[in-house]
Amino acid sequence: MSAPQRKRRRVEIYFVLYLVALVLLMPDRMDQQDANVDTQAIVNARLEFSPDRMRLTCNIERDSAGMMRIESLDSLNVIRYTGTVTDLEVSARIEEVETGQILTVQPGSSPTPLFALEHEPQRNAVVFRWNPSVDQIAIHTYRVTISGSGVPVQSNGANSSDYDEIPTGLRMTGSTQFVLTTQVNNEQAPTIITIAGGRDTLVLRDTSQQSQFAQTLGEFWIEPARDVVTTVSQRTWTNRLSIGGADPSRDLVGLPVVRVIGEQIGDVQRSTDQRTILLSGRAPRTGSVTVEVRVTRRDGQTRTTSFVVTAHAMPAVNAPDVVFPGIDYQFDPRLPSIENVRAVIRDGDREIASTTESVIRFRVASRDTGRTFTFERFVDGVREGVPQPILVRNFPAPIIRSVDRGSDARKKIIVVQFYAADRSSNRPRLRVLDGNAADVKRLAGNLRAASSERPTVSWLETFEITQRDASRPFTFRVQAFDDRGVSSAPWVEDN
């Protein structure tokens, strides 16, 4: 009987130990209160950025000589932040909307003098500076994102704030956006970029633990870099669309849905790159089409935007088909008002002149005589149309244009046309070959241009000759020679 009694006492002891273990594993009430306080403190903690200006503008004036100067400039933006933090780290992410190129600037360090960032903790502010160079002025639009993160301050005393209860290792982060635009003579309105509000909601990151906090996707928007894309008929175009509130590679439901309103231009290609979508396609044969783009975020929200693609035909150009050495030539290459266009004059692979403006200027040398240059126009590096030949010739021989009666019956006036880069060079001489004539005299003050065309390459020189023997008929043969020794056809006067 004694053995069963010992076994029963041992089982009772194990049961008591089991109950004690359960009691010890139960959470302490104070620990639960502390956890609740930590969570509430995380919810109440905030770090917000608010810029003084949502848009900074640089206005450029172009004078009649084509020189540019900055007419007005918004060069500074003060971004104020609220929230008591230490170890605040800030940076500026600058995205060129037209190309999608991104530059990051930090306080005291910038890869370019164009932008600078300064942190002024004494007034809870970040100062962004923009310093465009007039030597590199172009129409640009930049989207600037100011981001920062810091450790909440742990205060002491009876009147401690919510930050007292924030767990160690947490950092508060916040961001905001604004836009930079440049305009030249108001030729192009700045790209309109809509930014939802002046400040963004903070996000808390736990840098010491792997715990995650739920985050909303925030405001959702889509905006094209260019509202109007202008190119050449049936040339490939591209346009970049920026997205806010979604990562195109992760947060969208599939690729954007594209609808073309107008002429059928074939498929529009779509690709994503970080926070942008790149669209490309073929321009219409003529006129314009509207490209409508719809994107859907994974939470079901849909946004739609659109832009216009306009095609221009390449106009004909009145380029010279023959040129002479030493003459300055210029003409309008008739470049369309689109991006990445260029006019070039070539000698084979050798480039003689080029321009992206409304005038192309060039001069050929004597050594180029006999060569054939070509005038070509390019869009996005691709030649448009057929090259136009330009033949380099030497100056033609002089020509005797007329022989008229002079101030009396014994004198004749002879007009000679000659060719030269200017009126002082290659001037002709007049020689009597035979006949009843003598005393050839160049008449001063009669040298003039042969026509009103520009550039002037031909001139008129006037000579006077006298009858030798008044008893004989005033007949003769004369010939003109220029400085090169090139002669005109003989003129026979038998009246």
HUURFEN-V589068 format. One record per residue. RES is the residue in three letters. PSI is psi in whole degrees, 0 to 359 (999 if undefined). D_FIRST is the distance of its C-alpha to the first C-alpha in Angstrom with 2 decimals. Layout:
RES|PSI|D_FIRST ; RES|PSI|D_FIRST
This chain:
MET|330|0.00 ; SER|325|3.83 ; ALA|314|5.63 ; PRO|325|5.93 ; GLN|319|6.80 ; ARG|322|9.27 ; LYS|321|10.70 ; ARG|320|11.47 ; ARG|323|13.30 ; ARG|321|15.29 ; VAL|320|16.55 ; GLU|321|17.70 ; ILE|316|19.66 ; TYR|324|21.41 ; PHE|319|22.45 ; VAL|317|24.02 ; LEU|324|25.87 ; TYR|317|27.21 ; LEU|319|28.65 ; VAL|318|30.27 ; ALA|320|31.92 ; LEU|318|33.37 ; VAL|319|34.88 ; LEU|330|36.44 ; LEU|345|38.01 ; MET|136|39.80 ; PRO|143|43.60 ; ASP|142|44.96 ; ARG|324|47.37 ; MET|324|50.06 ; ASP|321|49.84 ; GLN|320|50.47 ; GLN|320|53.43 ; ASP|319|54.80 ; ALA|319|54.67 ; ASN|320|56.47 ; VAL|319|59.07 ; ASP|316|59.62 ; THR|317|60.25 ; GLN|323|62.63 ; ALA|322|64.48 ; ILE|320|64.99 ; VAL|320|66.45 ; ASN|337|68.79 ; ALA|139|70.03 ; ARG|147|73.43 ; LEU|117|76.10 ; GLU|142|79.32 ; PHE|139|82.70 ; SER|111|85.93 ; PRO|148|89.35 ; ASP|326|92.55 ; ARG|141|94.33 ; MET|347|93.16 ; ARG|130|96.26 ; LEU|133|98.44 ; THR|140|101.85 ; CYS|115|104.45 ; ASN|127|107.91 ; ILE|137|110.35 ; GLU|137|114.13 ; ARG|125|116.26 ; ASP|182|119.95 ; SER|337|122.94 ; ALA|0|122.69 ; GLY|0|119.10 ; MET|147|117.67 ; MET|149|114.49 ; ARG|153|113.47 ; ILE|116|110.53 ; GLU|316|111.77 ; SER|152|108.56 ; LEU|127|105.02 ; ASP|95|101.70 ; SER|352|100.36 ; LEU|141|97.41 ; ASN|128|94.32 ; VAL|122|91.93 ; ILE|113|88.34 ; ARG|148|86.39 ; TYR|150|82.62 ; THR|147|80.22 ; GLY|126|76.75 ; THR|109|75.91 ; VAL|161|74.92 ; THR|168|75.25 ; ASP|45|75.85 ; LEU|126|77.84 ; GLU|125|78.97 ; VAL|156|81.79 ; SER|160|83.81 ; ALA|127|86.49 ; ARG|114|86.36 ; ILE|116|89.94 ; GLU|123|90.47 ; GLU|114|93.98 ; VAL|321|93.86 ; GLU|324|96.67 ; THR|343|95.17 ; GLY|3|91.48 ; GLN|141|91.74 ; ILE|137|89.24 ; LEU|137|89.67 ; THR|130|87.10 ; VAL|135|88.33 ; GLN|158|86.35 ; PRO|129|87.58 ; GLY|0|89.81 ; SER|122|89.79 ; SER|135|91.81 ; PRO|357|93.11 ; THR|145|96.30 ; PRO|356|98.57 ; LEU|327|98.57 ; PHE|152|95.32 ; ALA|152|93.56 ; LEU|133|90.47 ; GLU|136|89.91 ; HIS|124|86.87 ; GLU|84|87.80 ; PRO|336|84.54 ; GLN|338|86.47 ; ARG|21|87.43 ; ASN|57|84.54 ; ALA|155|86.89 ; VAL|132|87.62 ; VAL|123|91.31 ; PHE|129|92.40 ; ARG|140|95.91 ; TRP|124|98.07 ; ASN|77|101.22 ; PRO|145|103.02 ; SER|130|105.79 ; VAL|339|109.12 ; ASP|342|109.73 ; GLN|35|106.78 ; ILE|135|107.07 ; ALA|165|105.95 ; ILE|116|104.50 ; HIS|157|100.72 ; THR|128|97.73 ; TYR|140|94.58 ; ARG|120|91.21 ; VAL|126|89.60 ; THR|117|85.85 ; ILE|123|84.75 ; SER|148|81.04 ; GLY|156|79.00 ; SER|148|75.50 ; GLY|167|74.13 ; VAL|126|71.12 ; PRO|142|70.69 ; VAL|133|71.41 ; GLN|104|68.40 ; SER|163|69.84 ; ASN|164|68.51 ; GLY|176|68.77 ; ALA|327|68.06 ; ASN|47|70.28 ; SER|151|68.72 ; SER|182|69.50 ; ASP|337|67.36 ; TYR|343|67.81 ; ASP|330|65.39 ; GLU|6|62.45 ; ILE|131|63.58 ; PRO|151|61.15 ; THR|139|62.42 ; GLY|349|64.08 ; LEU|143|65.68 ; ARG|140|69.44 ; MET|136|71.64 ; THR|149|74.34 ; GLY|166|77.36 ; SER|164|80.62 ; THR|167|83.95 ; GLN|152|87.03 ; PHE|176|90.81 ; VAL|143|93.81 ; LEU|134|96.82 ; THR|148|99.99 ; THR|143|103.45 ; GLN|140|106.59 ; VAL|113|110.06 ; ASN|28|112.96 ; ASN|26|110.69 ; GLU|331|111.16 ; GLN|126|107.59 ; ALA|146|105.31 ; PRO|149|102.00 ; THR|127|99.07 ; ILE|121|97.20 ; ILE|122|93.53 ; THR|125|91.34 ; ILE|125|88.56 ; ALA|95|86.01 ; GLY|165|86.14 ; GLY|353|86.84 ; ARG|156|83.31 ; ASP|155|80.09 ; THR|142|76.53 ; LEU|163|74.35 ; VAL|134|71.48 ; LEU|133|68.56 ; ARG|136|67.20 ; ASP|108|63.98 ; THR|355|64.94 ; SER|340|61.63 ; GLN|172|59.23 ; GLN|11|59.45 ; SER|143|59.02 ; GLN|144|61.78 ; PHE|141|63.42 ; ALA|137|64.99 ; GLN|137|68.79 ; THR|156|71.39 ; LEU|343|74.23 ; GLY|192|76.81 ; GLU|144|80.40 ; PHE|126|81.67 ; TRP|160|85.35 ; ILE|138|87.59 ; GLU|129|91.07 ; PRO|148|93.71 ; ALA|324|95.36 ; ARG|128|98.75 ; ASP|331|99.72 ; VAL|123|102.70 ; VAL|117|102.73 ; THR|129|106.32 ; THR|191|107.19 ; VAL|153|109.68 ; SER|124|109.97 ; GLN|20|107.13 ; ARG|152|105.87 ; THR|133|102.12 ; TRP|160|100.79 ; THR|151|97.53 ; ASN|139|95.91 ; ARG|133|92.72 ; LEU|126|90.49 ; SER|147|88.22 ; ILE|134|84.96 ; GLY|141|83.13 ; GLY|13|79.55 ; ALA|143|78.61 ; ASP|115|78.33 ; PRO|331|80.37 ; SER|354|78.24 ; ARG|326|74.97 ; ASP|357|75.43 ; LEU|151|78.00 ; VAL|89|77.47 ; GLY|184|79.63 ; LEU|160|83.14 ; PRO|149|85.68 ; VAL|123|87.52 ; VAL|133|91.26 ; ARG|130|94.09 ; VAL|125|97.77 ; ILE|114|100.32 ; GLY|212|103.81 ; GLU|140|105.08 ; GLN|120|102.58 ; ILE|12|101.87 ; GLY|190|99.11 ; ASP|144|95.52 ; VAL|123|94.47 ; GLN|144|92.16 ; ARG|138|89.11 ; SER|158|86.90 ; THR|148|84.61 ; ASP|106|84.65 ; GLN|244|82.26 ; ARG|26|83.22 ; THR|160|86.34 ; ILE|131|87.46 ; LEU|122|90.51 ; LEU|144|92.73 ; SER|152|95.71 ; GLY|188|98.15 ; ARG|135|101.78 ; ALA|156|104.36 ; PRO|167|106.47 ; ARG|323|109.98 ; THR|158|111.45 ; GLY|209|110.46 ; SER|155|106.93 ; VAL|155|103.53 ; THR|129|100.55 ; VAL|116|97.15 ; GLU|131|94.29 ; VAL|130|90.80 ; ARG|130|87.55 ; VAL|148|84.13 ; THR|127|80.72 ; ARG|161|77.81 ; ARG|347|74.26 ; ASP|5|73.58 ; GLY|349|76.34 ; GLN|139|79.12 ; THR|139|82.53 ; ARG|143|85.58 ; THR|140|89.09 ; THR|171|92.07 ; SER|160|95.37 ; PHE|168|98.29 ; VAL|137|101.72 ; VAL|119|103.04 ; THR|134|106.85 ; ALA|137|109.02 ; HIS|137|112.49 ; ALA|149|115.02 ; MET|117|116.56 ; PRO|158|120.13 ; ALA|152|123.16 ; VAL|136|124.42 ; ASN|68|128.04 ; ALA|146|127.62 ; PRO|138|130.81 ; ASP|343|131.51 ; VAL|134|133.92 ; VAL|161|133.73 ; PHE|151|135.94 ; PRO|148|135.08 ; GLY|3|135.01 ; ILE|137|134.60 ; ASP|116|131.72 ; TYR|147|130.32 ; GLN|146|127.83 ; PHE|167|126.70 ; ASP|118|123.91 ; PRO|357|121.21 ; ARG|50|120.09 ; LEU|136|116.40 ; PRO|159|114.19 ; SER|70|112.19 ; ILE|174|108.84 ; GLU|156|106.57 ; ASN|46|106.96 ; VAL|151|110.60 ; ARG|140|113.14 ; ALA|139|116.73 ; VAL|141|117.91 ; ILE|125|121.21 ; ARG|152|120.74 ; ASP|87|122.84 ; GLY|239|120.62 ; ASP|354|117.43 ; ARG|127|119.18 ; GLU|121|118.62 ; ILE|316|121.85 ; ALA|158|120.63 ; SER|160|117.74 ; THR|157|116.77 ; THR|8|114.23 ; GLU|197|116.76 ; SER|2|119.81 ; VAL|136|122.30 ; ILE|133|122.40 ; ARG|142|124.97 ; PHE|162|126.20 ; ARG|139|129.18 ; VAL|154|130.11 ; ALA|168|131.94 ; SER|327|135.03 ; ARG|343|132.95 ; ASP|359|131.16 ; THR|132|134.44 ; GLY|349|134.11 ; ARG|160|130.32 ; THR|115|128.52 ; PHE|171|125.68 ; THR|142|123.24 ; PHE|128|121.98 ; GLU|153|118.38 ; ARG|142|115.79 ; PHE|143|112.02 ; VAL|121|109.07 ; ASP|36|105.65 ; GLY|0|107.27 ; VAL|131|108.56 ; ARG|136|112.32 ; GLU|129|113.70 ; GLY|188|116.86 ; VAL|136|119.49 ; PRO|141|120.74 ; GLN|124|124.25 ; PRO|145|126.68 ; ILE|111|128.76 ; LEU|131|131.67 ; VAL|116|132.95 ; ARG|158|136.74 ; ASN|164|139.48 ; PHE|138|142.05 ; PRO|166|144.71 ; ALA|155|148.36 ; PRO|161|150.67 ; ILE|132|152.67 ; ILE|114|156.17 ; ARG|320|155.68 ; SER|155|159.18 ; VAL|118|162.78 ; ASP|162|164.77 ; ARG|142|168.14 ; GLY|208|168.18 ; SER|338|170.18 ; ASP|178|173.44 ; ALA|343|174.57 ; ARG|8|174.37 ; LYS|147|170.61 ; LYS|143|167.47 ; ILE|125|163.88 ; ILE|127|161.14 ; VAL|127|157.44 ; VAL|130|154.86 ; GLN|130|151.13 ; PHE|168|148.84 ; TYR|132|145.07 ; ALA|163|143.12 ; ALA|333|139.99 ; ASP|169|142.22 ; ARG|345|145.89 ; SER|355|146.73 ; SER|154|145.72 ; ASN|31|147.26 ; ARG|144|150.43 ; PRO|164|153.17 ; ARG|151|156.76 ; LEU|131|159.63 ; ARG|134|162.13 ; VAL|119|165.45 ; LEU|317|165.73 ; ASP|173|169.35 ; GLY|183|171.83 ; ASN|63|173.98 ; ALA|149|171.36 ; ALA|181|170.68 ; ASP|64|169.20 ; VAL|130|165.51 ; LYS|129|164.02 ; ARG|127|160.40 ; LEU|117|160.44 ; ALA|150|158.24 ; GLY|5|156.03 ; ASN|1|155.59 ; LEU|128|152.29 ; ARG|166|149.69 ; ALA|144|146.65 ; ALA|338|147.46 ; SER|176|144.92 ; SER|3|142.35 ; GLU|152|139.35 ; ARG|136|136.67 ; PRO|157|136.31 ; THR|124|140.05 ; VAL|353|141.02 ; SER|146|144.71 ; TRP|162|147.69 ; LEU|129|151.40 ; GLU|140|154.14 ; THR|134|157.83 ; PHE|159|160.93 ; GLU|134|164.69 ; ILE|156|167.38 ; THR|144|171.17 ; GLN|134|173.93 ; ARG|312|175.84 ; ASP|113|179.19 ; ALA|342|180.18 ; SER|352|182.78 ; ARG|157|180.20 ; PRO|146|177.38 ; PHE|76|174.12 ; THR|152|171.97 ; PHE|170|169.31 ; ARG|132|165.97 ; VAL|161|163.09 ; GLN|143|159.52 ; ALA|143|156.57 ; PHE|135|154.37 ; ASP|183|151.13 ; ASP|339|149.84 ; ARG|351|148.11 ; GLY|4|151.44 ; VAL|133|150.36 ; SER|157|153.37 ; SER|172|154.03 ; ALA|144|156.14 ; PRO|146|159.88 ; TRP|127|161.52 ; VAL|119|165.02 ; GLU|112|167.27 ; ASP|19|170.49 ; ASN|999|171.66
